[in-house]
Amino acid sequence: MYNNNNQSGANQNQSNSGNKQGAMVPDAKQALNNMKYEIANELGINLKQGYNGDLPSRQAGYIGGYMVKRLVEQAERQMASK
């Protein structure tokens, strides 16, 4: 019988490293949060402090998509200036 406790080392490393919550850089969490509210405001989406579970997934997706777009643009500018 298969025992769930006998996972290989590779599987344990994979599951432990990929799904961590939180930012790698402590100040990044606040910067991303500020960006989220700024983008929501630009898109005309009413984003409240705290719980936003009543926000339609389409609107939440727009916010996240524009965040990614802006972060990629910033990274491209930074790479081009080096």
N, C-alpha and C positions, 0 to 999 in steps of 0.2 A: 504494500500500500504506500501511496505517496504521502510523505510527511511535509507539511508546509514549513516547518521549522528548519528544514535542511536545504535552504536556498544556496545556490553557488555564490561565491564572492562577487562575481560580475553583476549578478542580478541585484544583490544588496547595494552595491555602489551605484548602480543605475537608478534604483528607486530612491535612494537617499539624496542624490545630487540634483536631480532634475526638477523637483517639485517644492522648492523652498519658497515660502512666502516672505515678502519684504525686499527691500532694496539692498544692493551690494554696498552702496555708499550711503551712509546715514542721511546726508542732506538731500539726496536724490528723491526720497519719498515725498518730502514737502514740496520740492520743485515740481515733481510730476502731479501732485495734487493741485498745486496752483495752476499748472498748465491745463488740467482737466476742467477746472472752473472757468478759466479764460476762454477755452475753446467752446465750452457749452454756452457761454454768454454770446460769443461770436455767432454761433449757430442758432441762437434764439431758443435754446433749450433750458427750461427752468430746472436747474440742478440744486437740490437742497443740501445743506450740511447734514451729514449723517446718513440715514437710511434713504435709499432711492430705489427700493425694490418695485415701486409702482411705475417706474420709468419703462416705457416700451423698449423692447430689445433693439428695435431699429434705431432709436435715438441713442441708446447706450453704444451701439455699434458705430454710429457716426462719430461720437466723441472719441472712442478708442481708435478708430481709423484715422481721424485727423491728428490725433496724438502721435501715432506711428509715422504718419506722413511728415509731420513737423520734425520729429526726432531724426528721421532719415535725412531730411534736408539739412539739418544742423550738422550731422555727422559728415555729409558730403562736403559742406562748406569748410568744415574743420580739416578734412583730409586734403582738400584742394589748396588750402593755404600753407600746407607743410611742404 
